[in-house]
Amino acid sequence: MQHLVNVYCKPYLLYGADVINWTQSELASIKWTFNSAMCKIYKVKFQQLDDIYKYTCQLDIADVIMHRHRNFLCNLWHSPNVIIRHLASVELYSVV
């Protein structure tokens, strides 16, 4: 079941997520939405999801989003375009 979620659901949720500057409220909202679906799939309570994520070697959706966002900014920082590099470095220092 986790494989189906990773293949069919996560790509839709994460599409373009790396370029968005997420607020804590938005991250909490998507985390709650994804975790609610996981609870229904595994028929467990929210408190048990951490154990399931560890067992299935999955990261929390908010962690995945933040990791993708940092990777996106790092890739921009290595751009040959000076302006993009500067904007990425400003954003990187505000995120990290």
C-alpha positions as CSV (number, residue, x, y, z in Angstrom):
1,M,0.0,0.0,0.0
2,Q,2.8,2.4,0.9
3,H,4.3,1.8,-2.6
4,L,1.0,2.8,-4.2
5,V,0.9,6.0,-2.2
6,N,4.6,6.8,-3.1
7,V,4.0,6.2,-6.8
8,Y,0.5,7.7,-7.3
9,C,-0.2,10.2,-4.5
10,K,3.0,11.7,-3.4
11,P,4.0,13.0,-6.9
12,Y,0.7,15.0,-7.1
13,L,1.2,16.4,-3.6
14,L,4.9,17.3,-4.2
15,Y,4.5,18.6,-7.7
16,G,6.1,22.1,-7.6
17,A,6.6,21.9,-3.8
18,D,10.3,22.5,-4.1
19,V,9.8,26.0,-5.5
20,I,7.2,27.2,-3.0
21,N,8.3,29.1,0.1
22,W,6.1,27.2,2.6
23,T,4.8,28.7,5.8
24,Q,4.5,26.7,8.9
25,S,0.7,26.7,8.6
26,E,0.9,25.4,5.1
27,L,3.3,22.6,6.1
28,A,1.1,21.7,9.0
29,S,-1.9,21.5,6.7
30,I,-0.3,19.2,4.1
31,K,1.2,17.1,6.9
32,W,-2.2,16.7,8.6
33,T,-3.8,15.8,5.2
34,F,-1.2,13.2,4.3
35,N,-1.0,11.7,7.8
36,S,-4.8,11.4,7.9
37,A,-4.7,9.4,4.7
38,M,-1.9,7.2,6.1
39,C,-3.9,6.6,9.2
40,K,-6.8,5.4,7.2
41,I,-4.6,3.2,5.0
42,Y,-2.9,1.6,7.9
43,K,-5.9,1.8,10.3
44,V,-3.8,3.3,13.1
45,K,-3.8,6.5,15.2
46,F,-1.6,9.5,14.5
47,Q,0.7,8.6,17.4
48,Q,1.6,5.3,15.7
49,L,2.6,6.9,12.3
50,D,6.1,7.6,13.4
51,D,6.7,3.9,14.0
52,I,5.1,3.0,10.6
53,Y,7.3,5.6,8.9
54,K,10.4,4.2,10.5
55,Y,9.4,0.6,9.6
56,T,8.7,1.6,6.0
57,C,11.8,3.9,5.8
58,Q,9.6,6.8,4.9
59,L,10.1,10.5,5.9
60,D,7.3,12.8,7.1
61,I,5.8,14.7,4.1
62,A,6.9,18.0,5.7
63,D,10.5,16.8,5.9
64,V,10.4,15.7,2.3
65,I,9.1,19.1,1.2
66,M,11.8,21.0,3.1
67,H,14.5,18.7,1.8
68,R,13.3,19.2,-1.8
69,H,13.1,22.9,-1.3
70,R,16.7,23.0,0.0
71,N,17.9,20.9,-2.9
72,F,16.2,23.3,-5.3
73,L,17.9,26.3,-3.8
74,C,21.3,24.6,-3.8
75,N,20.8,23.7,-7.5
76,L,20.0,27.4,-8.1
77,W,23.1,28.4,-6.2
78,H,25.2,26.4,-8.6
79,S,23.6,28.1,-11.6
80,P,25.9,29.9,-14.1
81,N,23.6,32.9,-14.0
82,V,24.9,35.5,-11.4
83,I,21.5,36.9,-10.6
84,I,19.9,33.5,-9.9
85,R,22.9,32.6,-7.8
86,H,22.6,35.8,-5.8
87,L,18.8,35.3,-5.3
88,A,19.4,31.6,-4.3
89,S,22.1,32.6,-1.8
90,V,19.8,35.2,-0.1
91,E,17.0,32.6,0.1
92,L,19.3,29.8,1.3
93,Y,20.6,31.9,4.2
94,S,17.0,32.7,5.2
95,V,15.9,29.0,5.1
96,V,19.0,27.5,6.8
